[in-house]
């Protein structure tokens, strides 16, 4: 009676397992690089968001100042018009 090998073609099975482990390592490397890229992109988005909010805030401050200035000019104009209309009567 001859002994049968425990595995058929053990070298081929070992080669398939090594190849599978190599593919797994490559996949893990791709995943790690993808996660690092996503983290950098999230950081860039957050930085852009912060810059945009700062710009919006400055713009709102500028607009508020312009509106206050226009309001003061309108008040002055109304005062002059009232004084002019009061003298004309």
PDB file with one MODEL, atoms N, CA, C and O in Angstrom:
MODEL        1
ATOM      1  N   UNK A   1       0.836  -1.165   0.000  1.00  0.00           N
ATOM      2  CA  UNK A   1       0.000   0.000   0.000  1.00  0.00           C
ATOM      3  C   UNK A   1       0.892   1.243   0.000  1.00  0.00           C
ATOM      4  O   UNK A   1       1.772   1.385   0.849  1.00  0.00           O
ATOM      5  N   UNK A   2       0.655   2.145  -0.965  1.00  0.00           N
ATOM      6  CA  UNK A   2       1.467   3.349  -1.009  1.00  0.00           C
ATOM      7  C   UNK A   2       0.770   4.454  -0.228  1.00  0.00           C
ATOM      8  O   UNK A   2      -0.455   4.507  -0.115  1.00  0.00           O
ATOM      9  N   UNK A   3       1.590   5.309   0.290  1.00  0.00           N
ATOM     10  CA  UNK A   3       1.016   6.419   1.071  1.00  0.00           C
ATOM     11  C   UNK A   3       0.557   7.514   0.103  1.00  0.00           C
ATOM     12  O   UNK A   3       1.270   7.886  -0.829  1.00  0.00           O
ATOM     13  N   UNK A   4      -0.636   8.008   0.350  1.00  0.00           N
ATOM     14  CA  UNK A   4      -1.140   9.107  -0.464  1.00  0.00           C
ATOM     15  C   UNK A   4      -0.795  10.410   0.231  1.00  0.00           C
ATOM     16  O   UNK A   4      -0.860  10.488   1.458  1.00  0.00           O
ATOM     17  N   UNK A   5      -0.432  11.430  -0.519  1.00  0.00           N
ATOM     18  CA  UNK A   5      -0.104  12.711   0.123  1.00  0.00           C
ATOM     19  C   UNK A   5      -1.344  13.301   0.797  1.00  0.00           C
ATOM     20  O   UNK A   5      -2.473  13.121   0.341  1.00  0.00           O
ATOM     21  N   UNK A   6      -1.099  13.996   1.875  1.00  0.00           N
ATOM     22  CA  UNK A   6      -2.212  14.636   2.597  1.00  0.00           C
ATOM     23  C   UNK A   6      -2.879  15.675   1.689  1.00  0.00           C
ATOM     24  O   UNK A   6      -4.103  15.802   1.684  1.00  0.00           O
ATOM     25  N   UNK A   7      -2.090  16.402   0.938  1.00  0.00           N
ATOM     26  CA  UNK A   7      -2.627  17.413   0.014  1.00  0.00           C
ATOM     27  C   UNK A   7      -2.245  17.037  -1.397  1.00  0.00           C
ATOM     28  O   UNK A   7      -1.159  16.515  -1.648  1.00  0.00           O
ATOM     29  N   UNK A   8      -3.138  17.306  -2.299  1.00  0.00           N
ATOM     30  CA  UNK A   8      -2.794  17.141  -3.709  1.00  0.00           C
ATOM     31  C   UNK A   8      -1.952  18.343  -4.105  1.00  0.00           C
ATOM     32  O   UNK A   8      -2.328  19.477  -3.806  1.00  0.00           O
ATOM     33  N   UNK A   9      -0.871  18.134  -4.740  1.00  0.00           N
ATOM     34  CA  UNK A   9       0.025  19.185  -5.237  1.00  0.00           C
ATOM     35  C   UNK A   9       0.293  20.239  -4.170  1.00  0.00           C
ATOM     36  O   UNK A   9      -0.134  21.384  -4.318  1.00  0.00           O
ATOM     37  N   UNK A  10       1.003  19.869  -3.084  1.00  0.00           N
ATOM     38  CA  UNK A  10       1.236  20.823  -1.996  1.00  0.00           C
ATOM     39  C   UNK A  10       1.981  22.069  -2.461  1.00  0.00           C
ATOM     40  O   UNK A  10       1.738  23.147  -1.920  1.00  0.00           O
ATOM     41  N   UNK A  11       2.866  21.969  -3.430  1.00  0.00           N
ATOM     42  CA  UNK A  11       3.582  23.152  -3.912  1.00  0.00           C
ATOM     43  C   UNK A  11       2.624  24.140  -4.571  1.00  0.00           C
ATOM     44  O   UNK A  11       2.756  25.351  -4.391  1.00  0.00           O
ATOM     45  N   UNK A  12       1.673  23.631  -5.324  1.00  0.00           N
ATOM     46  CA  UNK A  12       0.693  24.504  -5.986  1.00  0.00           C
ATOM     47  C   UNK A  12      -0.196  25.183  -4.948  1.00  0.00           C
ATOM     48  O   UNK A  12      -0.507  26.368  -5.065  1.00  0.00           O
ATOM     49  N   UNK A  13      -0.606  24.411  -3.918  1.00  0.00           N
ATOM     50  CA  UNK A  13      -1.443  25.015  -2.864  1.00  0.00           C
ATOM     51  C   UNK A  13      -0.666  26.092  -2.115  1.00  0.00           C
ATOM     52  O   UNK A  13      -1.207  27.155  -1.811  1.00  0.00           O
ATOM     53  N   UNK A  14       0.599  25.815  -1.821  1.00  0.00           N
ATOM     54  CA  UNK A  14       1.430  26.805  -1.134  1.00  0.00           C
ATOM     55  C   UNK A  14       1.579  28.054  -2.000  1.00  0.00           C
ATOM     56  O   UNK A  14       1.496  29.173  -1.493  1.00  0.00           O
ATOM     57  N   UNK A  15       1.796  27.872  -3.285  1.00  0.00           N
ATOM     58  CA  UNK A  15       1.932  29.008  -4.201  1.00  0.00           C
ATOM     59  C   UNK A  15       0.646  29.821  -4.245  1.00  0.00           C
ATOM     60  O   UNK A  15       0.695  31.051  -4.269  1.00  0.00           O
ATOM     61  N   UNK A  16      -0.517  29.147  -4.256  1.00  0.00           N
ATOM     62  CA  UNK A  16      -1.804  29.874  -4.258  1.00  0.00           C
ATOM     63  C   UNK A  16      -1.988  30.651  -2.957  1.00  0.00           C
ATOM     64  O   UNK A  16      -2.465  31.786  -2.962  1.00  0.00           O
ATOM     65  N   UNK A  17      -1.607  30.032  -1.850  1.00  0.00           N
ATOM     66  CA  UNK A  17      -1.760  30.721  -0.556  1.00  0.00           C
ATOM     67  C   UNK A  17      -0.827  31.924  -0.459  1.00  0.00           C
ATOM     68  O   UNK A  17      -1.219  32.982   0.034  1.00  0.00           O
ATOM     69  N   UNK A  18       0.388  31.760  -0.924  1.00  0.00           N
ATOM     70  CA  UNK A  18       1.327  32.893  -0.917  1.00  0.00           C
ATOM     71  C   UNK A  18       0.797  34.006  -1.812  1.00  0.00           C
ATOM     72  O   UNK A  18       0.849  35.179  -1.440  1.00  0.00           O
ATOM     73  N   UNK A  19       0.290  33.650  -2.981  1.00  0.00           N
ATOM     74  CA  UNK A  19      -0.267  34.658  -3.895  1.00  0.00           C
ATOM     75  C   UNK A  19      -1.458  35.360  -3.249  1.00  0.00           C
ATOM     76  O   UNK A  19      -1.618  36.574  -3.380  1.00  0.00           O
ATOM     77  N   UNK A  20      -2.287  34.593  -2.555  1.00  0.00           N
ATOM     78  CA  UNK A  20      -3.445  35.199  -1.885  1.00  0.00           C
ATOM     79  C   UNK A  20      -2.990  36.154  -0.791  1.00  0.00           C
ATOM     80  O   UNK A  20      -3.568  37.228  -0.627  1.00  0.00           O
ATOM     81  N   UNK A  21      -1.962  35.773  -0.043  1.00  0.00           N
ATOM     82  CA  UNK A  21      -1.439  36.664   0.993  1.00  0.00           C
ATOM     83  C   UNK A  21      -0.819  37.921   0.391  1.00  0.00           C
ATOM     84  O   UNK A  21      -0.945  39.007   0.956  1.00  0.00           O
ATOM     85  N   UNK A  22      -0.156  37.779  -0.738  1.00  0.00           N
ATOM     86  CA  UNK A  22       0.407  38.944  -1.417  1.00  0.00           C
ATOM     87  C   UNK A  22      -0.691  39.883  -1.891  1.00  0.00           C
ATOM     88  O   UNK A  22      -0.572  41.101  -1.753  1.00  0.00           O
ATOM     89  N   UNK A  23      -1.771  39.318  -2.454  1.00  0.00           N
ATOM     90  CA  UNK A  23      -2.910  40.155  -2.884  1.00  0.00           C
ATOM     91  C   UNK A  23      -3.541  40.845  -1.687  1.00  0.00           C
ATOM     92  O   UNK A  23      -3.924  42.012  -1.767  1.00  0.00           O
ATOM     93  N   UNK A  24      -3.649  40.124  -0.577  1.00  0.00           N
ATOM     94  CA  UNK A  24      -4.201  40.713   0.645  1.00  0.00           C
ATOM     95  C   UNK A  24      -3.328  41.869   1.124  1.00  0.00           C
ATOM     96  O   UNK A  24      -3.842  42.917   1.517  1.00  0.00           O
ATOM     97  N   UNK A  25      -2.018  41.681   1.092  1.00  0.00           N
ATOM     98  CA  UNK A  25      -1.103  42.754   1.502  1.00  0.00           C
ATOM     99  C   UNK A  25      -1.231  43.962   0.578  1.00  0.00           C
ATOM    100  O   UNK A  25      -1.229  45.101   1.044  1.00  0.00           O
ATOM    101  N   UNK A  26      -1.343  43.719  -0.745  1.00  0.00           N
ATOM    102  CA  UNK A  26      -1.519  44.811  -1.704  1.00  0.00           C
ATOM    103  C   UNK A  26      -2.835  45.544  -1.451  1.00  0.00           C
ATOM    104  O   UNK A  26      -2.901  46.772  -1.499  1.00  0.00           O
ATOM    105  N   UNK A  27      -3.871  44.767  -1.184  1.00  0.00           N
ATOM    106  CA  UNK A  27      -5.180  45.361  -0.909  1.00  0.00           C
ATOM    107  C   UNK A  27      -5.130  46.210   0.356  1.00  0.00           C
ATOM    108  O   UNK A  27      -5.691  47.305   0.398  1.00  0.00           O
ATOM    109  N   UNK A  28      -4.456  45.703   1.386  1.00  0.00           N
ATOM    110  CA  UNK A  28      -4.321  46.458   2.636  1.00  0.00           C
ATOM    111  C   UNK A  28      -3.536  47.742   2.398  1.00  0.00           C
ATOM    112  O   UNK A  28      -3.872  48.786   2.957  1.00  0.00           O
ATOM    113  N   UNK A  29      -2.497  47.675   1.576  1.00  0.00           N
ATOM    114  CA  UNK A  29      -1.705  48.860   1.252  1.00  0.00           C
ATOM    115  C   UNK A  29      -2.564  49.892   0.528  1.00  0.00           C
ATOM    116  O   UNK A  29      -2.500  51.085   0.825  1.00  0.00           O
ATOM    117  N   UNK A  30      -3.364  49.423  -0.420  1.00  0.00           N
ATOM    118  CA  UNK A  30      -4.267  50.335  -1.148  1.00  0.00           C
ATOM    119  C   UNK A  30      -5.264  50.955  -0.177  1.00  0.00           C
ATOM    120  O   UNK A  30      -5.537  52.153  -0.249  1.00  0.00           O
ATOM    121  N   UNK A  31      -5.803  50.156   0.720  1.00  0.00           N
ATOM    122  CA  UNK A  31      -6.749  50.665   1.710  1.00  0.00           C
ATOM    123  C   UNK A  31      -6.089  51.709   2.607  1.00  0.00           C
ATOM    124  O   UNK A  31      -6.680  52.753   2.883  1.00  0.00           O
ATOM    125  N   UNK A  32      -4.882  51.436   3.055  1.00  0.00           N
ATOM    126  CA  UNK A  32      -4.166  52.387   3.913  1.00  0.00           C
ATOM    127  C   UNK A  32      -3.911  53.704   3.186  1.00  0.00           C
ATOM    128  O   UNK A  32      -4.088  54.781   3.754  1.00  0.00           O
ATOM    129  N   UNK A  33      -3.490  53.606   1.911  1.00  0.00           N
ATOM    130  CA  UNK A  33      -3.248  54.828   1.136  1.00  0.00           C
ATOM    131  C   UNK A  33      -4.548  55.588   0.890  1.00  0.00           C
ATOM    132  O   UNK A  33      -4.568  56.819   0.918  1.00  0.00           O
ATOM    133  N   UNK A  34      -5.629  54.856   0.649  1.00  0.00           N
ATOM    134  CA  UNK A  34      -6.928  55.486   0.421  1.00  0.00           C
ATOM    135  C   UNK A  34      -7.400  56.207   1.680  1.00  0.00           C
ATOM    136  O   UNK A  34      -7.916  57.323   1.606  1.00  0.00           O
ATOM    137  N   UNK A  35      -7.223  55.568   2.832  1.00  0.00           N
ATOM    138  CA  UNK A  35      -7.615  56.198   4.092  1.00  0.00           C
ATOM    139  C   UNK A  35      -6.778  57.442   4.375  1.00  0.00           C
ATOM    140  O   UNK A  35      -7.301  58.445   4.862  1.00  0.00           O
ATOM    141  N   UNK A  36      -5.483  57.383   4.072  1.00  0.00           N
ATOM    142  CA  UNK A  36      -4.619  58.549   4.264  1.00  0.00           C
ATOM    143  C   UNK A  36      -5.045  59.689   3.338  1.00  0.00           C
ATOM    144  O   UNK A  36      -5.079  60.849   3.748  1.00  0.00           O
ATOM    145  N   UNK A  37      -5.369  59.352   2.092  1.00  0.00           N
ATOM    146  CA  UNK A  37      -5.839  60.365   1.145  1.00  0.00           C
ATOM    147  C   UNK A  37      -7.150  60.981   1.621  1.00  0.00           C
ATOM    148  O   UNK A  37      -7.329  62.197   1.556  1.00  0.00           O
ATOM    149  N   UNK A  38      -8.063  60.142   2.097  1.00  0.00           N
ATOM    150  CA  UNK A  38      -9.350  60.641   2.596  1.00  0.00           C
ATOM    151  C   UNK A  38      -9.133  61.569   3.794  1.00  0.00           C
ATOM    152  O   UNK A  38      -9.813  62.586   3.925  1.00  0.00           O
ATOM    153  N   UNK A  39      -8.191  61.219   4.659  1.00  0.00           N
ATOM    154  CA  UNK A  39      -7.910  62.070   5.826  1.00  0.00           C
ATOM    155  C   UNK A  39      -7.362  63.425   5.376  1.00  0.00           C
ATOM    156  O   UNK A  39      -7.746  64.464   5.915  1.00  0.00           O
ATOM    157  N   UNK A  40      -6.456  63.411   4.378  1.00  0.00           N
ATOM    158  CA  UNK A  40      -5.925  64.684   3.863  1.00  0.00           C
ATOM    159  C   UNK A  40      -7.027  65.511   3.217  1.00  0.00           C
ATOM    160  O   UNK A  40      -7.082  66.729   3.387  1.00  0.00           O
ATOM    161  N   UNK A  41      -7.904  64.843   2.476  1.00  0.00           N
ATOM    162  CA  UNK A  41      -8.998  65.570   1.816  1.00  0.00           C
ATOM    163  C   UNK A  41      -9.966  66.146   2.838  1.00  0.00           C
ATOM    164  O   UNK A  41     -10.450  67.265   2.666  1.00  0.00           O
ATOM    165  N   UNK A  42     -10.255  65.398   3.900  1.00  0.00           N
ATOM    166  CA  UNK A  42     -11.128  65.931   4.960  1.00  0.00           C
ATOM    167  C   UNK A  42     -10.487  67.161   5.602  1.00  0.00           C
ATOM    168  O   UNK A  42     -11.167  68.143   5.897  1.00  0.00           O
ATOM    169  N   UNK A  43      -9.171  67.095   5.815  1.00  0.00           N
ATOM    170  CA  UNK A  43      -8.462  68.228   6.403  1.00  0.00           C
ATOM    171  C   UNK A  43      -8.520  69.438   5.469  1.00  0.00           C
ATOM    172  O   UNK A  43      -8.732  70.564   5.921  1.00  0.00           O
ATOM    173  N   UNK A  44      -8.332  69.208   4.173  1.00  0.00           N
ATOM    174  CA  UNK A  44      -8.397  70.303   3.205  1.00  0.00           C
ATOM    175  C   UNK A  44      -9.797  70.907   3.148  1.00  0.00           C
ATOM    176  O   UNK A  44      -9.951  72.126   3.070  1.00  0.00           O
ATOM    177  N   UNK A  45     -10.808  70.055   3.186  1.00  0.00           N
ATOM    178  CA  UNK A  45     -12.194  70.547   3.167  1.00  0.00           C
ATOM    179  C   UNK A  45     -12.469  71.384   4.410  1.00  0.00           C
ATOM    180  O   UNK A  45     -13.090  72.443   4.325  1.00  0.00           O
ATOM    181  N   UNK A  46     -12.006  70.907   5.564  1.00  0.00           N
ATOM    182  CA  UNK A  46     -12.218  71.655   6.815  1.00  0.00           C
ATOM    183  C   UNK A  46     -11.482  72.991   6.770  1.00  0.00           C
ATOM    184  O   UNK A  46     -12.007  74.008   7.224  1.00  0.00           O
ATOM    185  N   UNK A  47     -10.265  72.988   6.222  1.00  0.00           N
ATOM    186  CA  UNK A  47      -9.507  74.233   6.108  1.00  0.00           C
ATOM    187  C   UNK A  47     -10.214  75.201   5.155  1.00  0.00           C
ATOM    188  O   UNK A  47     -10.320  76.392   5.447  1.00  0.00           O
ATOM    189  N   UNK A  48     -10.692  74.698   4.029  1.00  0.00           N
ATOM    190  CA  UNK A  48     -11.421  75.543   3.077  1.00  0.00           C
ATOM    191  C   UNK A  48     -12.698  76.086   3.701  1.00  0.00           C
ATOM    192  O   UNK A  48     -13.050  77.250   3.510  1.00  0.00           O
ATOM    193  N   UNK A  49     -13.383  75.234   4.445  1.00  0.00           N
ATOM    194  CA  UNK A  49     -14.616  75.651   5.123  1.00  0.00           C
ATOM    195  C   UNK A  49     -14.327  76.775   6.120  1.00  0.00           C
ATOM    196  O   UNK A  49     -15.066  77.758   6.188  1.00  0.00           O
ATOM    197  N   UNK A  50     -13.248  76.622   6.890  1.00  0.00           N
ATOM    198  CA  UNK A  50     -12.874  77.646   7.868  1.00  0.00           C
ATOM    199  C   UNK A  50     -12.540  78.958   7.166  1.00  0.00           C
ATOM    200  O   UNK A  50     -12.963  80.029   7.601  1.00  0.00           O
ATOM    201  N   UNK A  51     -11.771  78.866   6.066  1.00  0.00           N
ATOM    202  CA  UNK A  51     -11.425  80.077   5.314  1.00  0.00           C
ATOM    203  C   UNK A  51     -12.661  80.745   4.739  1.00  0.00           C
ATOM    204  O   UNK A  51     -12.771  81.971   4.752  1.00  0.00           O
ATOM    205  N   UNK A  52     -13.587  79.948   4.239  1.00  0.00           N
ATOM    206  CA  UNK A  52     -14.819  80.501   3.670  1.00  0.00           C
ATOM    207  C   UNK A  52     -15.654  81.184   4.754  1.00  0.00           C
ATOM    208  O   UNK A  52     -16.184  82.273   4.536  1.00  0.00           O
ATOM    209  N   UNK A  53     -15.771  80.549   5.918  1.00  0.00           N
ATOM    210  CA  UNK A  53     -16.530  81.169   7.007  1.00  0.00           C
ATOM    211  C   UNK A  53     -15.889  82.477   7.463  1.00  0.00           C
ATOM    212  O   UNK A  53     -16.591  83.437   7.781  1.00  0.00           O
ATOM    213  N   UNK A  54     -14.551  82.517   7.495  1.00  0.00           N
ATOM    214  CA  UNK A  54     -13.869  83.766   7.855  1.00  0.00           C
ATOM    215  C   UNK A  54     -14.144  84.850   6.820  1.00  0.00           C
ATOM    216  O   UNK A  54     -14.387  86.006   7.167  1.00  0.00           O
ATOM    217  N   UNK A  55     -14.105  84.467   5.552  1.00  0.00           N
ATOM    218  CA  UNK A  55     -14.367  85.435   4.479  1.00  0.00           C
ATOM    219  C   UNK A  55     -15.808  85.943   4.554  1.00  0.00           C
ATOM    220  O   UNK A  55     -16.059  87.138   4.391  1.00  0.00           O
ATOM    221  N   UNK A  56     -16.747  85.039   4.801  1.00  0.00           N
ATOM    222  CA  UNK A  56     -18.157  85.436   4.927  1.00  0.00           C
ATOM    223  C   UNK A  56     -18.317  86.402   6.091  1.00  0.00           C
ATOM    224  O   UNK A  56     -19.033  87.399   5.990  1.00  0.00           O
ATOM    225  N   UNK A  57     -17.650  86.102   7.193  1.00  0.00           N
ATOM    226  CA  UNK A  57     -17.743  86.964   8.369  1.00  0.00           C
ATOM    227  C   UNK A  57     -17.200  88.362   8.057  1.00  0.00           C
ATOM    228  O   UNK A  57     -17.817  89.366   8.413  1.00  0.00           O
ATOM    229  N   UNK A  58     -16.043  88.419   7.389  1.00  0.00           N
ATOM    230  CA  UNK A  58     -15.476  89.728   7.017  1.00  0.00           C
ATOM    231  C   UNK A  58     -16.411  90.476   6.078  1.00  0.00           C
ATOM    232  O   UNK A  58     -16.607  91.684   6.219  1.00  0.00           O
ATOM    233  N   UNK A  59     -16.993  89.753   5.112  1.00  0.00           N
ATOM    234  CA  UNK A  59     -17.913  90.378   4.165  1.00  0.00           C
ATOM    235  C   UNK A  59     -19.148  90.922   4.885  1.00  0.00           C
ATOM    236  O   UNK A  59     -19.610  92.026   4.595  1.00  0.00           O
ATOM    237  N   UNK A  60     -19.672  90.143   5.820  1.00  0.00           N
ATOM    238  CA  UNK A  60     -20.832  90.606   6.588  1.00  0.00           C
ATOM    239  C   UNK A  60     -20.473  91.852   7.400  1.00  0.00           C
ATOM    240  O   UNK A  60     -21.261  92.794   7.481  1.00  0.00           O
ATOM    241  N   UNK A  61     -19.284  91.850   7.999  1.00  0.00           N
ATOM    242  CA  UNK A  61     -18.851  93.031   8.754  1.00  0.00           C
ATOM    243  C   UNK A  61     -18.740  94.247   7.843  1.00  0.00           C
ATOM    244  O   UNK A  61     -19.168  95.344   8.200  1.00  0.00           O
ATOM    245  N   UNK A  62     -18.154  94.039   6.649  1.00  0.00           N
ATOM    246  CA  UNK A  62     -18.029  95.144   5.695  1.00  0.00           C
ATOM    247  C   UNK A  62     -19.403  95.656   5.275  1.00  0.00           C
ATOM    248  O   UNK A  62     -19.625  96.866   5.218  1.00  0.00           O
ATOM    249  N   UNK A  63     -20.326  94.740   4.982  1.00  0.00           N
ATOM    250  CA  UNK A  63     -21.671  95.143   4.572  1.00  0.00           C
ATOM    251  C   UNK A  63     -22.400  95.863   5.702  1.00  0.00           C
ATOM    252  O   UNK A  63     -23.121  96.831   5.464  1.00  0.00           O
ATOM    253  N   UNK A  64     -22.213  95.395   6.913  1.00  0.00           N
ATOM    254  CA  UNK A  64     -22.848  96.066   8.057  1.00  0.00           C
ATOM    255  C   UNK A  64     -22.322  97.491   8.201  1.00  0.00           C
ATOM    256  O   UNK A  64     -23.086  98.416   8.478  1.00  0.00           O
ATOM    257  N   UNK A  65     -21.026  97.661   8.014  1.00  0.00           N
ATOM    258  CA  UNK A  65     -20.439  99.002   8.109  1.00  0.00           C
ATOM    259  C   UNK A  65     -20.981  99.911   7.009  1.00  0.00           C
ATOM    260  O   UNK A  65     -21.292 101.075   7.261  1.00  0.00           O
ATOM    261  N   UNK A  66     -21.095  99.381   5.782  1.00  0.00           N
ATOM    262  CA  UNK A  66     -21.621 100.167   4.665  1.00  0.00           C
ATOM    263  C   UNK A  66     -23.079 100.532   4.922  1.00  0.00           C
ATOM    264  O   UNK A  66     -23.495 101.665   4.679  1.00  0.00           O
ATOM    265  N   UNK A  67     -23.851  99.565   5.413  1.00  0.00           N
ATOM    266  CA  UNK A  67     -25.263  99.850   5.714  1.00  0.00           C
ATOM    267  C   UNK A  67     -25.393 100.902   6.810  1.00  0.00           C
ATOM    268  O   UNK A  67     -26.255 101.777   6.732  1.00  0.00           O
ATOM    269  N   UNK A  68     -24.553 100.822   7.815  1.00  0.00           N
ATOM    270  CA  UNK A  68     -24.595 101.828   8.886  1.00  0.00           C
ATOM    271  C   UNK A  68     -24.249 103.209   8.332  1.00  0.00           C
ATOM    272  O   UNK A  68     -24.872 104.206   8.696  1.00  0.00           O
ATOM    273  N   UNK A  69     -23.245 103.257   7.445  1.00  0.00           N
ATOM    274  CA  UNK A  69     -22.857 104.524   6.828  1.00  0.00           C
ATOM    275  C   UNK A  69     -23.993 105.077   5.972  1.00  0.00           C
ATOM    276  O   UNK A  69     -24.286 106.272   6.023  1.00  0.00           O
ATOM    277  N   UNK A  70     -24.627 104.219   5.192  1.00  0.00           N
ATOM    278  CA  UNK A  70     -25.754 104.661   4.352  1.00  0.00           C
ATOM    279  C   UNK A  70     -26.924 105.105   5.219  1.00  0.00           C
ATOM    280  O   UNK A  70     -27.600 106.085   4.905  1.00  0.00           O
ATOM    281  N   UNK A  71     -27.157 104.389   6.298  1.00  0.00           N
ATOM    282  CA  UNK A  71     -28.232 104.788   7.214  1.00  0.00           C
ATOM    283  C   UNK A  71     -27.980 106.168   7.790  1.00  0.00           C
ATOM    284  O   UNK A  71     -28.896 106.982   7.903  1.00  0.00           O
ATOM    285  N   UNK A  72     -26.731 106.425   8.153  1.00  0.00           N
ATOM    286  CA  UNK A  72     -26.390 107.750   8.690  1.00  0.00           C
ATOM    287  C   UNK A  72     -26.581 108.835   7.630  1.00  0.00           C
ATOM    288  O   UNK A  72     -27.078 109.919   7.932  1.00  0.00           O
ATOM    289  N   UNK A  73     -26.188 108.544   6.391  1.00  0.00           N
ATOM    290  CA  UNK A  73     -26.368 109.519   5.306  1.00  0.00           C
ATOM    291  C   UNK A  73     -27.856 109.769   5.047  1.00  0.00           C
ATOM    292  O   UNK A  73     -28.269 110.911   4.842  1.00  0.00           O
ATOM    293  N   UNK A  74     -28.661 108.698   5.056  1.00  0.00           N
ATOM    294  CA  UNK A  74     -30.098 108.865   4.842  1.00  0.00           C
ATOM    295  C   UNK A  74     -30.728 109.680   5.959  1.00  0.00           C
ATOM    296  O   UNK A  74     -31.593 110.520   5.711  1.00  0.00           O
ATOM    297  N   UNK A  75     -30.303 109.435   7.168  1.00  0.00           N
ATOM    298  CA  UNK A  75     -30.821 110.215   8.300  1.00  0.00           C
ATOM    299  C   UNK A  75     -30.472 111.687   8.125  1.00  0.00           C
ATOM    300  O   UNK A  75     -31.297 112.566   8.375  1.00  0.00           O
ATOM    301  N   UNK A  76     -29.242 111.944   7.693  1.00  0.00           N
ATOM    302  CA  UNK A  76     -28.817 113.331   7.471  1.00  0.00           C
ATOM    303  C   UNK A  76     -29.626 113.974   6.351  1.00  0.00           C
ATOM    304  O   UNK A  76     -30.039 115.129   6.456  1.00  0.00           O
ATOM    305  N   UNK A  77     -29.849 113.219   5.280  1.00  0.00           N
ATOM    306  CA  UNK A  77     -30.640 113.737   4.147  1.00  0.00           C
ATOM    307  C   UNK A  77     -32.074 114.028   4.591  1.00  0.00           C
ATOM    308  O   UNK A  77     -32.634 115.070   4.252  1.00  0.00           O
ATOM    309  N   UNK A  78     -32.661 113.105   5.349  1.00  0.00           N
ATOM    310  CA  UNK A  78     -34.025 113.337   5.835  1.00  0.00           C
ATOM    311  C   UNK A  78     -34.095 114.554   6.745  1.00  0.00           C
ATOM    312  O   UNK A  78     -35.058 115.320   6.693  1.00  0.00           O
ATOM    313  N   UNK A  79     -33.092 114.728   7.566  1.00  0.00           N
ATOM    314  CA  UNK A  79     -33.057 115.896   8.452  1.00  0.00           C
ATOM    315  C   UNK A  79     -33.009 117.177   7.631  1.00  0.00           C
ATOM    316  O   UNK A  79     -33.703 118.147   7.937  1.00  0.00           O
ATOM    317  N   UNK A  80     -32.191 117.174   6.592  1.00  0.00           N
ATOM    318  CA  UNK A  80     -32.079 118.358   5.722  1.00  0.00           C
ATOM    319  C   UNK A  80     -33.400 118.599   4.990  1.00  0.00           C
ATOM    320  O   UNK A  80     -33.866 119.734   4.891  1.00  0.00           O
ATOM    321  N   UNK A  81     -34.000 117.514   4.477  1.00  0.00           N
ATOM    322  CA  UNK A  81     -35.273 117.672   3.756  1.00  0.00           C
ATOM    323  C   UNK A  81     -36.370 118.187   4.671  1.00  0.00           C
ATOM    324  O   UNK A  81     -37.164 119.042   4.277  1.00  0.00           O
ATOM    325  N   UNK A  82     -36.415 117.672   5.882  1.00  0.00           N
ATOM    326  CA  UNK A  82     -37.432 118.153   6.834  1.00  0.00           C
ATOM    327  C   UNK A  82     -37.215 119.625   7.167  1.00  0.00           C
ATOM    328  O   UNK A  82     -38.158 120.408   7.274  1.00  0.00           O
ATOM    329  N   UNK A  83     -35.961 119.968   7.323  1.00  0.00           N
ATOM    330  CA  UNK A  83     -35.662 121.374   7.628  1.00  0.00           C
ATOM    331  C   UNK A  83     -36.028 122.250   6.442  1.00  0.00           C
ATOM    332  O   UNK A  83     -36.537 123.357   6.620  1.00  0.00           O
ATOM    333  N   UNK A  84     -35.773 121.765   5.237  1.00  0.00           N
ATOM    334  CA  UNK A  84     -36.077 122.524   4.033  1.00  0.00           C
ATOM    335  C   UNK A  84     -37.587 122.643   3.859  1.00  0.00           C
ATOM    336  O   UNK A  84     -38.087 123.717   3.526  1.00  0.00           O
ATOM    337  N   UNK A  85     -38.316 121.553   4.081  1.00  0.00           N
ATOM    338  CA  UNK A  85     -39.772 121.576   3.947  1.00  0.00           C
ATOM    339  C   UNK A  85     -40.398 122.427   5.039  1.00  0.00           C
ATOM    340  O   UNK A  85     -41.416 123.077   4.801  1.00  0.00           O
ATOM    341  N   UNK A  86     -39.823 122.438   6.210  1.00  0.00           N
ATOM    342  CA  UNK A  86     -40.352 123.260   7.294  1.00  0.00           C
ATOM    343  C   UNK A  86     -40.170 124.744   6.995  1.00  0.00           C
ATOM    344  O   UNK A  86     -41.028 125.549   7.358  1.00  0.00           O
ATOM    345  N   UNK A  87     -39.069 125.126   6.340  1.00  0.00           N
ATOM    346  CA  UNK A  87     -38.835 126.521   6.010  1.00  0.00           C
ATOM    347  C   UNK A  87     -39.719 126.969   4.860  1.00  0.00           C
ATOM    348  O   UNK A  87     -40.100 128.136   4.774  1.00  0.00           O
ATOM    349  N   UNK A  88     -40.048 126.011   3.954  1.00  0.00           N
ATOM    350  CA  UNK A  88     -40.839 126.368   2.785  1.00  0.00           C
ATOM    351  C   UNK A  88     -42.270 126.599   3.175  1.00  0.00           C
ATOM    352  O   UNK A  88     -42.993 127.241   2.414  1.00  0.00           O
ATOM    353  N   UNK A  89     -42.721 126.131   4.287  1.00  0.00           N
ATOM    354  CA  UNK A  89     -44.128 126.282   4.665  1.00  0.00           C
ATOM    355  C   UNK A  89     -44.387 127.609   5.198  1.00  0.00           C
ATOM    356  O   UNK A  89     -45.520 127.915   5.568  1.00  0.00           O
TER     357      UNK A  89
ENDMDL
END
